Amino acid sequence: MADFDWYISPAERFSYESQFAKHSGDGDDITLPQLDPVFHQSRLQTEEFLQIWQLVDIRFEQRLNKTQFVYFMHILTQRRRGRTLPVGLPLNVKEEFLKESRATSSVYVRPAVNVRDVGASSGKSASELEAELALLDLDLGAADREHQLAQSRLAELRKSCDEVEGIAKYTLDHAQALDREIAALRESLRSAGGSLGATAADPARTRELIARIAADRGLLEQMHADLQRQLAAATSSLA
């Protein structure tokens, strides 16, 4: 599917505003039950229709003003044309919604508080309550999906922590083994003047081996430090 197109032509805007006047009865706002004819004409799934509503009802007021309705219809039309539903609104559109004055509305709406205000449901009709319940179910489904994603991410981070801890332990053990090997070679080098062994017979070769092992140990120490930083970062992500 193509990317979403937010451009609304003047002809489209005029059409959407005319539909707003028709379905709202020339009121300042329109509710979800009033859009029942639009829903049936759209031939969209109920879940998609509610997702579009939820996208533009950014204050969870269960009603849209004319500007919000224009974007609601634009998103609906774009979806019918095969475009993917957007996951959010552009910043300029959100700002346009938020600056819209609600002074002409005779309905008191409590301030939004990140969750739907169940107390504001008193006095609503059965159809309005059914619409609100459908939106709440949609919210619950989205929250459940987010929870599952978080749990999956947490499991991945824990697995990464275990792997990093195992690698870090291996590098540390290997570095300690190299320390012991270096000590043994140095002792062999010091005893070169005494009993002649295969290693002590070639002091230059022994020194070369010591230097190479010391260099390897330095690399292992660097790897160990990097792994410890990765482990600390992964652990902080789990906190």
N, C-alpha and C positions, 0 to 999 in steps of 0.2 A: 504494500500500500504506500501511497505517496505521503510525503511529510505534510503536516497540517499548515493550511494557509489562513492567516488571520486577517487578510485584506477583505473589507466589506465595501462593495461598490455602492455608489449613491442609489442605484435602482434597487439593490438588495435591501439597503437600509430603509428606503421608503416602504418596501413591501413588508418588512418585519415590523415597522412602526404602525403600519395600517392594521396588521394582524393583532398587535398589542391593543390598539383601540377597540377592535372587534371583540376580542376575548375578555378584556378587562372591563367592558362596559363603560369605556371612557374614564375609568378610574386611574389612580396614580400607581397602583400595584396590581399584580396578578398572582393568584395562588396556583398550586399544582393541580387541584381538582378542576380548575377552570381551563386547564390545558388538555383535558381529556380528548377533545376533538383533534388537537394537534398530535397527540400520541397515536391515535388510531390512523391518522393520515400518514404519519411518519413510517409506519410498519417496522419500527425498531423494536428490539427486545426490551422488555420492561427494565431490566438491569441497566442497559445502555442509556435509556431515556432518563432514568434516575441519576446515573452518573453525570450526565450533562447538567441536570438541575443542580446537583450537589456542587459541581464545579463553579457555577456562577453565583450560587447562594452562599457567598463567602462569609456572611454573618450568621448563617443558620437561622434566618428569620422566617423561613417557610413562605416567602413571597419575593417577587422580583419587581423592580421598577422597570421603566421603559428601556433604559440603557442596558441593564442586565438581560432583559428579554431579547433585545437585538442580538447580543452575543450568544444567548441560549439558542436562538433560531439559526444563527450562523454556524455554530458548532454542529447542531442537528443536521443542517443541510449538507455540510461538508462530510459528515459521517455517512449520510445517504449516498453521497458521491463516491464512497469507498475509501475516504481518508481515515487514518487511525485517530482515535480519540486522543486529545492532548492530555498529558498528566497534570498540567497546571496552567495557570493563566500568565501571560506576559506581565511584567511589572507595570507597564503603562496602563493596561486594562484594569489591573487591581486598583491602581491609584484612581482611575476614573470611577470605579465602583464606590470606593471609600469616600470620595469627596462629594458624592451625590447627596444632596440635602434631603433629609427625611422629614422636613418641617411640615410638609403638606399631608403627611400620613396621620390619620386619626387613631391609628392603632398603636398602643404602647408596646414597645419591645424592650425587654431587659438587655443589658449589655452582654455581648458574647463573652464566654469564659472558657473557651477551648473545648467545651463539651456542649451538647444540646441541652437547652433549658427545659427540662420536663415540666417544671412548674408553669411555664407559659402555655401549656397545652390545654389548660382548663378553658371551657367555653367553646372549644372548637367542635365542628361538625364531625360526624362519623367518617365521612370521606377524607376530611383533612387529617384526622387522626390516623387513618389507614395509610395515607401518603407519608405522614411523619414516621410511622412504624416501618414502612418500607425503607426510608432513608436511614433509620437507625440500624436496620438489618444490614444495609450496605456498609455503614460505618463499622459495624461489628465484624463483617467479613474482611474488610480492609485491615482492621486491627489484628485479626487472627493471622492474616497472611504476613503482616509485618513481624508478628511474634515468631512465626515459623522461620522466617528468613533470619531473624536475630539468633534463634536457637541453632540454626545451621551454621551461621558465621561463628558462633561461640564454639561449636564442636570443632570447626576447622582450626580456630586459633589454639584450642587446647591440644589438638593433634600436632600443630606446628611447634608448640612449646615443648612437647615430649620429644619431637625429632631434634630440635635445637639442643635440648639438654643432653640427649644421647651423643650427638656429634661433639658437643663441647667437652663431655667427659672423655670421649675417645682422644681428642686432641691433647687434653691435659695428661692423660695416661701415656700417650706416645711421647710427649715432651719430657716427661719424667724418665721414661725408658732411655731416651737420648742422653739425658743428663748422666745416667748410670754408665752408658757406653762411652761417653766422653771421659768420665772419671777413670774408667778402666784403661782407655787408650793412653791417657796422660801418665797413669801409673806404669804402663808398659814402656812408655818413652823414657821415664826416669830410670827405669831399670835396664836401659839399653847397655850400660857398661857392665852389668852383672851377667846373669845367665842369659845366653843368647837364644831368644825365641824367634819364630818366624816374623812376628810383628816388630819386635825390638831390633831386628837386624836391619831395618830400613827406617830410621828416624824421620827422614823427609816425608816418606809415604804416610807415616803415622800422623805427622803434623797436618798433612793435607786432608786426611780423613777427619781429624778433629775439627778443622776449619769448615769442612763441608757439613758435618753433623751439627756444628754450632749454627751454621746458616739455616739448615733445615729447622732447627729448634726455634730460631727467630721467626721463621714463617709460620710455624705452628702456633707460637705465642700470639702473633698477629691475628691468625684465624680464630684462636680462642677468644681474643678480645672482641672481635667482630661478632662472633656468635653470642657472647654474653650481652652485647648491646641489642642484638636482635631478640634475644630471650627477654630482656628487660622491657623492650617495646611491646612484645606480644603479651607479656604478663600485665602491663599497664592497660592494654586493650581489654583484658578480661575483667579488670577491676570495675 
